[in-house]
Amino acid sequence: VVLLAGAPPPSQTEISRAFADQPVLTIGDTPGFADAGGIIGFTWEQQKLRFEINIDAAHRARLRLRSQLLNLARRLIRTPSTPHSPHTPHSP
């Protein structure tokens, strides 16, 4: 697990890309972190802490995320070519 909290956005993106193909769970707190290739990105929405999950990044890192976690995510990010499995439910 690599938690990239408080680092400037360019650093978080660069660091998450360095771990892209390794079995490392990357977590960041800058806007767009999950869109930029991080696995879990925290975001504030209406004064509540939420998170987004990048399914493609988790797949590349060979990580399996439990359906309970996926169901709690505000948004699941994937490209149309990402295969669906029981561990990656369709995004809303």
C-alpha positions as CSV (number, residue, x, y, z in Angstrom):
1,V,0.0,0.0,0.0
2,V,1.3,3.4,-0.9
3,L,-0.6,6.4,0.5
4,L,0.2,9.6,-1.4
5,A,-1.6,12.1,0.9
6,G,-0.5,15.7,0.9
7,A,1.9,15.4,-2.1
8,P,1.5,17.9,-4.9
9,P,-0.8,16.5,-7.7
10,P,2.1,16.0,-10.3
11,S,4.1,14.0,-7.7
12,Q,1.1,11.8,-6.9
13,T,0.5,11.0,-10.5
14,E,4.2,10.3,-11.2
15,I,4.5,8.1,-8.2
16,S,1.3,6.1,-8.9
17,R,2.6,5.5,-12.5
18,A,5.9,4.2,-11.2
19,F,3.9,1.4,-9.4
20,A,1.4,0.9,-12.2
21,D,2.3,-2.7,-13.1
22,Q,3.3,-3.8,-9.6
23,P,1.0,-5.4,-7.0
24,V,0.8,-2.1,-5.0
25,L,-2.4,-0.4,-3.9
26,T,-2.0,3.3,-4.6
27,I,-4.2,5.8,-2.7
28,G,-4.2,9.5,-3.3
29,D,-6.1,12.6,-2.2
30,T,-5.7,15.0,-5.1
31,P,-8.5,15.7,-7.6
32,G,-8.4,13.3,-10.5
33,F,-5.9,10.9,-8.9
34,A,-7.9,7.8,-9.9
35,D,-8.5,9.2,-13.4
36,A,-4.7,9.7,-13.7
37,G,-3.9,6.0,-12.9
38,G,-4.1,5.7,-9.2
39,I,-6.2,2.9,-7.8
40,I,-8.2,4.7,-5.0
41,G,-8.7,8.5,-5.1
42,F,-10.3,10.3,-2.2
43,T,-12.5,13.3,-3.0
44,W,-14.6,15.7,-1.1
45,E,-18.3,16.0,-2.1
46,Q,-20.8,18.1,-0.2
47,Q,-18.5,18.2,2.9
48,K,-18.2,14.4,2.9
49,L,-15.2,12.3,2.1
50,R,-15.8,9.9,-0.8
51,F,-13.6,7.7,-2.9
52,E,-13.3,6.6,-6.5
53,I,-11.7,3.3,-7.7
54,N,-9.9,2.9,-11.0
55,I,-10.7,-0.7,-12.0
56,D,-8.2,-0.7,-14.8
57,A,-5.3,0.3,-12.5
58,A,-6.3,-2.4,-9.9
59,H,-6.4,-5.0,-12.7
60,R,-2.9,-3.9,-14.0
61,A,-1.6,-4.2,-10.4
62,R,-3.1,-7.7,-10.2
63,L,-5.2,-6.7,-7.2
64,R,-8.7,-8.1,-6.4
65,L,-11.0,-5.6,-4.7
66,R,-13.9,-7.0,-2.8
67,S,-17.4,-6.2,-4.1
68,Q,-18.3,-4.5,-0.8
69,L,-15.6,-1.9,-1.3
70,L,-16.6,-1.4,-5.0
71,N,-20.2,-0.9,-4.0
72,L,-19.2,1.9,-1.6
73,A,-17.2,3.8,-4.2
74,R,-18.7,7.1,-5.5
75,R,-17.5,6.1,-9.0
76,L,-15.8,3.2,-10.7
77,I,-13.4,4.1,-13.5
78,R,-12.8,1.8,-16.3
79,T,-12.3,1.8,-20.1
80,P,-15.0,0.1,-22.2
81,S,-12.6,-2.7,-23.0
82,T,-12.1,-3.7,-19.3
83,P,-13.6,-7.2,-18.8
84,H,-16.3,-7.6,-16.1
85,S,-15.9,-10.2,-13.4
86,P,-17.6,-10.9,-10.2
87,H,-15.0,-8.7,-8.5
88,T,-15.6,-5.7,-10.7
89,P,-19.4,-4.9,-10.9
90,H,-20.7,-2.5,-13.5
91,S,-20.3,1.2,-12.6
92,P,-23.5,3.3,-12.1
